[in-house]
Amino acid sequence: MSKYLSQTELGKLYGVTPFQIGKWLVEAGLRDKKGKPTAEAFRLGIVATRPSTNPGTYYYVWSQGEVENLFHDLGYERPKSTLLTTKGGK
């Protein structure tokens, strides 16, 4: 099973802001322009929800493996310094 990460966590891996990750997710067809995940992202299991620290609210998390593959196809690569720290671990 794939690890799911927030946009903030993905941004740390790629050395960019969560806002930039959001733009890339739109470009990949996983988010609409209003910031909501697409039906396709849910259908493919690329996005899930996690409870927020605020009761009754949630946030979206993204399948790290699937997103990394899509970002690679779009030409976005992780900095080499983050590759060793996350493969197979935290």
C-alpha contacts under 8 A as a table, 3 or more apart, distances in Angstrom:
res1	aa1	res2	aa2	distance
2	S	63	S	5.85
2	S	64	Q	6.56
2	S	65	G	6.26
3	K	63	S	5.79
3	K	64	Q	5.67
3	K	65	G	7.34
4	Y	47	V	7.85
4	Y	48	A	7.77
4	Y	61	V	5.48
4	Y	62	W	4.91
4	Y	63	S	4.42
4	Y	64	Q	5.56
5	L	8	T	7.89
5	L	9	E	5.73
5	L	10	L	6.25
5	L	61	V	4.95
5	L	62	W	5.17
5	L	63	S	6.49
5	L	64	Q	6.18
6	S	9	E	5.14
6	S	10	L	6.22
6	S	59	Y	7.95
6	S	60	Y	6.49
6	S	61	V	4.48
6	S	62	W	6.19
7	Q	10	L	4.97
7	Q	11	G	5.93
7	Q	18	P	4.97
7	Q	19	F	7.88
7	Q	21	I	6.11
7	Q	22	G	6.97
7	Q	61	V	7.04
7	Q	62	W	7.53
8	T	11	G	5.02
8	T	12	K	6.38
8	T	17	T	7.03
8	T	18	P	4.80
9	E	12	K	5.17
9	E	13	L	6.54
9	E	18	P	7.91
10	L	13	L	5.12
10	L	14	Y	6.35
10	L	18	P	7.31
10	L	21	I	7.06
10	L	64	Q	7.70
11	G	14	Y	5.12
11	G	15	G	5.67
11	G	16	V	4.80
11	G	17	T	5.17
11	G	18	P	5.14
11	G	20	Q	7.59
11	G	21	I	6.05
12	K	15	G	5.07
12	K	16	V	6.45
12	K	17	T	7.47
13	L	16	V	7.93
13	L	78	R	6.30
13	L	79	P	7.53
13	L	82	T	5.81
14	Y	77	E	7.03
14	Y	78	R	4.61
14	Y	79	P	6.14
14	Y	82	T	7.65
15	G	78	R	7.49
15	G	79	P	7.11
16	V	20	Q	6.24
16	V	21	I	7.14
17	T	20	Q	5.20
17	T	21	I	6.53
18	P	21	I	4.97
18	P	22	G	6.21
19	F	22	G	5.01
19	F	23	K	6.45
20	Q	23	K	5.03
20	Q	24	W	6.32
21	I	24	W	5.04
21	I	25	L	6.15
22	G	25	L	5.01
22	G	26	V	6.32
22	G	31	R	7.48
22	G	35	G	7.29
23	K	26	V	5.08
23	K	27	E	6.24
24	W	27	E	4.87
24	W	28	A	6.08
24	W	71	F	7.38
25	L	28	A	4.98
25	L	29	G	6.27
25	L	30	L	5.17
25	L	31	R	5.52
26	V	29	G	5.06
26	V	30	L	5.65
26	V	31	R	4.54
26	V	32	D	5.78
26	V	33	K	6.61
26	V	35	G	7.88
27	E	30	L	7.58
27	E	31	R	7.97
28	A	31	R	7.76
28	A	70	L	6.67
28	A	71	F	7.39
28	A	74	L	7.54
29	G	32	D	7.19
29	G	38	T	7.19
29	G	41	A	7.89
30	L	37	P	5.61
30	L	38	T	5.30
30	L	40	E	6.94
30	L	41	A	5.15
31	R	34	K	7.81
31	R	35	G	5.73
31	R	36	K	5.31
31	R	37	P	4.15
31	R	38	T	5.10
31	R	41	A	7.67
32	D	35	G	5.42
32	D	36	K	5.48
32	D	37	P	6.22
32	D	38	T	6.04
33	K	36	K	7.46
37	P	41	A	6.20
37	P	42	F	7.21
37	P	47	V	7.21
38	T	41	A	5.20
38	T	42	F	6.66
39	A	42	F	5.20
39	A	43	R	6.03
40	E	43	R	4.87
40	E	44	L	6.05
41	A	44	L	5.33
41	A	45	G	6.19
41	A	46	I	5.18
41	A	47	V	5.79
42	F	45	G	5.04
42	F	46	I	6.12
42	F	47	V	5.53
42	F	48	A	7.14
43	R	46	I	7.78
45	G	48	A	7.10
45	G	63	S	7.66
46	I	62	W	5.65
46	I	63	S	4.97
46	I	66	E	6.45
46	I	67	V	7.38
47	V	60	Y	6.57
47	V	61	V	5.65
47	V	62	W	4.58
47	V	63	S	6.21
48	A	60	Y	5.71
48	A	61	V	5.37
48	A	62	W	6.49
49	T	58	Y	6.17
49	T	59	Y	5.53
49	T	60	Y	4.57
49	T	61	V	5.93
50	R	58	Y	5.36
50	R	59	Y	5.50
50	R	60	Y	6.31
50	R	61	V	6.89
51	P	54	N	7.94
51	P	55	P	7.74
51	P	56	G	7.49
51	P	57	T	6.11
51	P	58	Y	4.26
51	P	59	Y	6.47
52	S	55	P	6.73
52	S	56	G	7.61
52	S	57	T	5.43
52	S	58	Y	4.56
52	S	59	Y	6.16
53	T	57	T	7.72
54	N	57	T	5.78
54	N	58	Y	7.92
62	W	67	V	6.93
63	S	66	E	5.46
63	S	67	V	5.95
64	Q	67	V	5.25
64	Q	68	E	5.92
65	G	68	E	5.21
65	G	69	N	6.26
66	E	69	N	5.21
66	E	70	L	6.30
67	V	70	L	5.08
67	V	71	F	5.97
68	E	71	F	5.07
68	E	72	H	5.99
68	E	77	E	7.98
69	N	72	H	5.08
69	N	73	D	6.29
70	L	73	D	5.05
70	L	74	L	6.38
71	F	74	L	4.97
71	F	75	G	6.26
71	F	76	Y	5.07
71	F	77	E	6.93
72	H	75	G	4.98
72	H	76	Y	5.16
72	H	77	E	5.75
73	D	76	Y	7.48
78	R	82	T	6.78
78	R	83	L	7.08
79	P	82	T	5.80
79	P	83	L	7.08
80	K	83	L	5.32
80	K	84	L	7.58
81	S	84	L	6.65
81	S	85	T	7.66
82	T	85	T	5.52
82	T	86	T	6.66
83	L	86	T	5.87
83	L	87	K	6.34
84	L	87	K	5.93
85	T	89	G	7.21
85	T	90	K	7.10
86	T	89	G	5.28
86	T	90	K	5.34
87	K	90	K	7.64
